[in-house]
Amino acid sequence: MKKQKGFTLLELLIVITIIAILAGAVLPYVQQYIEDANFSKAKQDLDEIRNGLIRFETDQSLPYTELTISRLVGAYLNKAMADPWGSPYVIAPASSSCYSIGPDRIADTGDEVIVYFRPQLAISRAYWEDTNRTLIVDNGDNLILRLTRPIITDPTTITPADFVFSSNPPTNFTAAATSSYDMTLTLEMDFGINPSFRPGLDTIAANDPNIILDGDSVQCVSSQATVIKAR
């Protein structure tokens, strides 16, 4: 009977070394694949959260002001979610974004996954408010602007130079107020001796440049003119 030959210690060491080399070469690719898959999953979750936020603000006619997704669960999200790295998703109403803090689980380190749930800052509607009931546009009336995002600009620093009117702009805004969460900017107008704009005919757009900034310090879109309507 022929005696069966086994592996020598040297042969086993060579095989183990080869396996270790191959594993070391493949491991970075596997890790990168897993990390890419995690980022893709976070992006998919955030797209779902964004859609829930859009439906919430459309249905409720109110901005979403919570910092978590808890108020969305049920009517607007099927279930509560955590990101692939085990951290809760975050809502940032001031910057109109929802995000994951990323694989390092630390905020503001540059590896966040961010999705915006509101359009770029722009004037969506403009209204003339006849505050003194004279039935004409004159001093003391309000110009009410609906914005697509909250702004961080101090409203008292906003002037007519930040806008382009199709005709007859105010000389000055003598008072300003805003509610950051309902994204409404109310400007009390002073025309001096100048004629006033014509509601339903004249338009307003943000100037370029302007100081009307969103939560990420990006200025209001200047390419969109909006008709000023009577409220």
Backbone hydrogen bonds, N-H to C=O, Kabsch-Sander energy under -0.5 kcal/mol:
donor,donor_aa,acceptor,acceptor_aa,energy
12,L,8,T,-2.2
13,L,9,L,-2.3
14,I,10,L,-2.1
15,V,11,E,-2.4
16,I,12,L,-2.6
17,T,13,L,-2.2
18,I,14,I,-2.4
19,I,15,V,-2.5
20,A,16,I,-2.4
21,I,17,T,-2.3
22,L,18,I,-2.5
23,A,19,I,-2.8
24,G,20,A,-2.5
25,A,21,I,-1.8
26,V,22,L,-2.1
27,L,23,A,-2.7
29,Y,26,V,-0.7
30,V,26,V,-2.0
31,Q,27,L,-2.9
32,Q,28,P,-2.4
33,Y,29,Y,-2.3
34,I,30,V,-2.5
35,E,31,Q,-2.4
36,D,32,Q,-2.7
37,A,33,Y,-2.4
38,N,34,I,-2.2
39,F,35,E,-2.3
40,S,36,D,-2.3
41,K,37,A,-2.3
42,A,38,N,-2.5
43,K,39,F,-2.3
44,Q,40,S,-2.3
45,D,41,K,-2.6
46,L,42,A,-2.6
47,D,43,K,-2.1
48,E,44,Q,-1.9
49,I,45,D,-2.5
50,R,46,L,-3.0
51,N,47,D,-2.1
52,G,48,E,-2.0
53,L,49,I,-2.6
54,I,50,R,-2.5
55,R,51,N,-2.3
56,F,52,G,-2.4
57,E,53,L,-2.6
58,T,54,I,-2.0
59,D,55,R,-2.9
60,Q,56,F,-3.0
61,S,57,E,-1.1
65,T,63,P,-0.5
72,L,69,I,-1.8
73,V,69,I,-1.1
74,G,77,L,-3.3
75,A,73,V,-0.6
76,Y,72,L,-2.3
77,L,72,L,-1.6
83,D,87,S,-3.4
86,G,83,D,-2.5
89,Y,81,M,-0.7
90,V,99,Y,-2.9
91,I,67,L,-2.3
92,A,97,S,-3.3
95,S,92,A,-0.8
96,S,92,A,-0.7
96,S,93,P,-0.6
97,S,92,A,-1.8
98,C,115,V,-2.9
99,Y,90,V,-2.6
100,S,113,V,-2.2
105,R,102,G,-1.7
106,I,101,I,-0.5
109,T,106,I,-0.6
113,V,100,S,-1.7
114,I,112,E,-0.6
115,V,98,C,-2.7
117,F,96,S,-2.1
118,R,96,S,-0.9
124,S,122,A,-0.7
124,S,146,R,-2.7
125,R,146,R,-1.3
126,A,227,V,-0.6
127,Y,144,I,-2.6
128,W,229,K,-3.2
129,E,127,Y,-0.5
129,E,142,N,-2.8
130,D,128,W,-0.6
131,T,129,E,-2.0
133,R,130,D,-1.1
138,D,136,I,-0.7
140,G,189,M,-2.9
141,D,138,D,-1.9
142,N,129,E,-1.9
143,L,187,L,-3.2
144,I,127,Y,-2.9
144,I,142,N,-0.6
145,L,143,L,-0.6
145,L,185,L,-3.3
146,R,125,R,-2.6
147,L,145,L,-0.5
147,L,183,M,-3.0
148,T,122,A,-1.8
152,I,213,L,-2.3
153,T,213,L,-0.8
157,T,154,D,-2.3
158,I,155,P,-1.5
162,D,159,T,-2.2
163,F,160,P,-1.9
164,V,205,A,-3.2
166,S,203,T,-2.2
171,T,190,D,-2.0
172,N,190,D,-2.1
174,T,172,N,-0.6
174,T,188,E,-1.3
175,A,188,E,-0.9
177,A,186,T,-2.2
179,S,184,T,-1.7
180,S,178,T,-0.5
183,M,179,S,-1.0
184,T,179,S,-1.2
185,L,145,L,-2.9
186,T,177,A,-3.0
186,T,184,T,-0.5
187,L,143,L,-2.6
187,L,185,L,-0.5
188,E,175,A,-2.3
189,M,141,D,-3.0
190,D,172,N,-2.6
194,N,191,F,-2.3
197,F,168,N,-0.5
200,G,228,I,-3.9
201,L,198,R,-2.1
202,D,198,R,-2.7
204,I,226,T,-2.5
205,A,164,V,-1.7
206,A,221,V,-0.6
207,N,162,D,-2.9
213,L,211,I,-1.0
214,D,218,V,-2.2
215,G,94,A,-0.7
217,S,214,D,-2.3
220,C,212,I,-1.9
221,V,121,L,-3.0
225,A,223,S,-0.6
226,T,204,I,-3.0
228,I,202,D,-2.6
229,K,126,A,-2.6
229,K,227,V,-0.7
231,R,128,W,-2.5
